[in-house]
Amino acid sequence: MDDKNEAKIKRALGIDSWRNLSKDKVVKFAAMMPDMATEVRLKIIEQFPAFKDLAKNSVDSVKQAHESTLSANEKSQDHFHRASQQYRDMLARELNRDDLSWEQRQTIHESFQRNVAMESQKDSETKQFLDRGLRTVAVTAGAAIALGAVFVGARVLGEGNDGEQESPKS
């Protein structure tokens, strides 16, 4: 793609201006960078509207969505645990009745055990959910940092190449 100029790269990304470079197209753009001519790459980077802000906004958006999800999950968990505790309290009251047969007491004990097992399973599911969410945030932040490194690296490489290539301009 060395011969691709800026206009061709914009067309490949489906944008009219670098201001239209959305978060999802940044990844595609970064993947194209190694195949671009150094001059084209540097020219684009100079025009790129505030990469730092875009990367920060991307991370902030993912963080905000993650925090919102965590909050909703916490409310759901609290509701589930409260309902489970209320059910166990009701079962405990039933066990205090004097008129229950051994079979009825056994059934209540089994219900109690199923309830505890369900709550334990829900807790495990929540921990897995939180782990996946944390990984998503970490990957997003890492991608933003990696893209930043690509842009900075491209600039440094371009400046290094410009110093080495002291050819006269025609």
C-alpha positions in Angstrom: 0.0 0.0 0.0 3.1 2.3 -0.3 1.5 4.1 -3.2 -1.8 4.8 -1.5 -2.3 8.4 -1.0 -4.4 10.1 1.6 -7.5 10.2 -0.5 -7.4 6.5 -1.2 -6.9 5.8 2.6 -10.0 8.0 3.4 -12.0 6.1 0.8 -10.8 2.7 2.2 -12.0 3.9 5.7 -15.3 5.3 4.2 -14.7 8.9 5.5 -14.6 12.3 3.8 -12.4 14.0 6.4 -10.1 12.9 9.3 -12.6 14.6 11.6 -15.0 11.8 10.7 -12.6 9.1 11.9 -14.7 7.3 14.4 -13.6 5.1 17.3 -14.4 1.9 15.3 -12.4 3.1 12.3 -9.4 4.0 14.3 -8.5 0.3 14.6 -8.8 -0.2 10.9 -6.7 2.9 10.3 -4.0 1.7 12.7 -3.9 -1.7 10.9 -3.3 0.1 7.6 -0.5 2.3 8.9 2.4 -0.1 8.5 1.6 -0.3 4.8 1.5 3.5 4.2 4.3 5.6 2.9 6.0 7.5 5.7 5.1 10.9 4.2 1.4 9.9 3.9 1.4 8.5 7.4 2.9 11.7 8.9 0.6 14.0 6.9 -2.4 12.0 8.2 -1.1 12.0 11.8 -0.7 15.8 11.6 -4.3 16.2 10.5 -5.7 13.6 12.9 -8.0 15.4 15.3 -6.7 15.1 18.8 -5.9 11.4 19.0 -5.4 11.6 22.7 -8.9 13.0 23.2 -10.4 10.2 21.0 -8.5 7.5 22.9 -9.5 9.0 26.3 -13.1 9.4 25.2 -13.2 5.7 24.0 -11.8 4.5 27.3 -14.2 6.8 29.2 -17.1 5.5 27.3 -16.3 1.9 28.0 -15.6 2.8 31.6 -18.9 4.5 32.0 -20.8 1.6 30.3 -18.9 -0.8 32.6 -19.8 1.3 35.7 -23.4 1.4 34.7 -23.5 -2.3 34.1 -21.8 -2.9 37.5 -24.4 -0.7 39.2 -27.3 -2.5 37.6 -25.7 -5.9 38.4 -25.2 -4.8 42.1 -28.9 -3.9 42.4 -29.9 -7.2 40.8 -27.6 -9.1 43.1 -29.0 -7.3 46.2 -32.6 -8.0 45.1 -31.7 -11.7 44.6 -29.9 -12.1 47.9 -32.7 -10.3 49.8 -35.3 -12.6 48.2 -33.2 -15.7 48.9 -32.8 -14.6 52.6 -36.6 -13.9 52.9 -37.3 -17.4 51.5 -34.8 -19.0 54.0 -36.4 -17.0 56.8 -39.8 -18.3 55.8 -38.5 -21.9 55.7 -37.0 -21.4 59.2 -40.4 -20.3 60.5 -42.0 -23.3 59.0 -39.4 -25.6 60.7 -40.4 -24.1 64.0 -44.0 -25.5 63.7 -44.7 -28.4 66.0 -47.2 -30.1 63.7 -44.8 -31.1 60.9 -44.0 -34.6 60.1 -40.4 -35.9 59.6 -41.0 -36.0 55.8 -42.3 -32.4 55.8 -39.3 -31.2 57.8 -37.0 -33.1 55.3 -38.7 -31.3 52.4 -38.1 -27.9 54.0 -34.5 -28.8 54.7 -34.1 -29.8 51.0 -35.7 -26.5 49.9 -33.3 -24.7 52.2 -30.3 -26.5 50.7 -31.5 -25.8 47.1 -31.9 -22.1 48.0 -28.3 -21.9 49.4 -27.0 -23.7 46.4 -28.8 -21.3 44.0 -27.4 -18.3 45.9 -23.9 -19.8 45.7 -24.3 -20.4 42.0 -25.5 -16.8 41.5 -22.5 -15.5 43.4 -20.2 -17.5 41.1 -21.9 -16.2 38.0 -21.5 -12.7 39.2 -17.8 -13.2 39.8 -17.4 -14.5 36.3 -19.4 -11.5 34.9 -17.3 -9.1 36.8 -14.1 -10.8 35.6 -15.3 -10.5 32.0 -16.2 -6.9 32.5 -12.9 -6.1 34.0 -11.1 -7.8 31.1 -13.2 -5.8 28.6 -12.1 -2.5 30.3 -8.5 -3.6 30.4 -8.5 -4.6 26.7 -10.1 -1.3 25.7 -7.5 0.7 27.7 -4.7 -1.4 26.3 -6.0 -0.9 22.7 -6.1 2.8 23.2 -2.5 2.8 24.6 -1.4 0.5 21.7 -3.0 2.9 19.1 -1.3 5.8 20.8 2.0 3.9 20.5 1.3 3.3 16.8 0.7 7.0 16.2 3.7 8.1 18.2 5.9 5.4 16.7 4.9 6.3 13.2 5.8 9.9 13.9 9.2 9.0 15.4 9.9 6.6 12.6 8.9 9.2 10.1 11.1 11.9 11.7 14.0 9.4 11.8 13.6 8.5 8.2 13.4 12.2 7.2 16.8 12.8 8.9 18.3 9.8 7.1 17.0 10.7 3.7 18.5 14.0 2.8 17.5 14.0 -0.8 16.9 17.3 -2.5 13.4 18.3 -3.2 12.5 18.9 -6.8 
